[in-house]
């Protein structure tokens, strides 16, 4: 995946999100699962491998809605992707206890950074 594809995928992922506001509370777990599923389907349509698509979908939806993912085997990768997402959104702190930029809108650049991290792309591709 090149930088142009990465950007296009990030924009498409952002379009799957019904609300871009970063909150400090948990949201509806059923909505989180639905958003994760839409994000995974979008990734697969873009040619992303199944496991990578699951990491991206669970990381993005879990970051916004606050519930853990549905696949414990992917928790470490999802946490890594969420740390990249948080930094791209303007947050700080460690991946375990991040300081989220609550009350702000999740920028597409943060999604691109998270996708690049999930896919193991180098810094120049971000």
N, C-alpha and C positions, 0 to 999 in steps of 0.2 A: 504494500500500500504506500503510495507516495503522499506528499504533503497536500496535494490538491484533493486526492481521495479522502484523506483524513479530515480535511476541512469540510468537505461535502457530507461525510458521515456525521460529523459533529453537528452540523446544521440540521440534518435529518433527525438526529437523536433529540435535539432541542425541540423540534416540532412535535415530538411524541409526548412532551410533558404538558399536562393540563395547567400546571401552576409552576412558575419558575422561582417563586419566592423561597428563600432559605429560612426556615423557621427553627426555633429552639424547642419545639414540641414534636411528639410523634404524630403521624397522620394515620389515615385509614389503611390497615394492612391489606385489605382486598384491592384497594386502588393501587397500592405499591406493587402488588403482584401483577396486576393488569398492565401497569406502566412498564415494569420489568419485561413482561412478555412481549409488549410492542417494541421495546428497544432491542430485544434479542432478535425478533423477526426482522427488524430493519438491518441489523448487523449481518444476519445470514443472507439477506437479499444483496448486500454489498460484497458478499464473498468472504466474510469473516468466519473462521472456523467455529464450530459449535461451542466448544469450551470457552473460547475467547468471547464469543457473543454472550454467553451466560455471565461471565465475569463483568462485562460492560453493562449489561442490563441490570444485574443485581446491584452493582456498585452505584449506578446512577439513581435508580429508584430507592435503594436503601439510604443513600445520602440525603435525599429530599424528604423521605417519609419516616426514617428513623428506626425501622425494624431490621432485624438481621435477615440475611439471605436464606434461600431455601436449600442450599447445597453446602453442607458443612465442609466438604472436601475442598471447596473453593474459597473458604473464608480468608486465608492468607492473601491470596491474589486479589480478592475483593477489597480487603483492607488497604492493600498497597494502591489499588486504583482509586479508592476513596481519598487516600492521603494526597494523591496527585490532584484530584478534583478539588479538594479543600484548598490546597495551595493556589491553584489556578483561580479559585473564586475569591481569593484575598484572605483566606483564613490562615491560621498559624498553629503551631503546637505539634505535638507528637501524634502519629496516626491513632494511637490508643485513646488519647484524650484531646482531640483537636479543639481549637478555638474557632468555631464556625462563624462566618460573617453574617449573622442572623439579620433578617430584615432587608437583605439585599437580593437582587435578582441574579440567578446563576448565569454567568456569561458563557457564550458559546466557546470562547477560548479555553475555559476551564474544562469543558467537555472534551475538547480536542486534546488537551493535555492528559486527561484521564484515559482516553482511548489509546493514545500513544504509549502511555505507561502500561496499560493492559496488554498491548500487543508487543511490548518489549522493544519499541522503536527508540532509536537514539535521539538525543536532544535536538539535533539539527532538523529532524523530521517534524518536530513539534512546531 
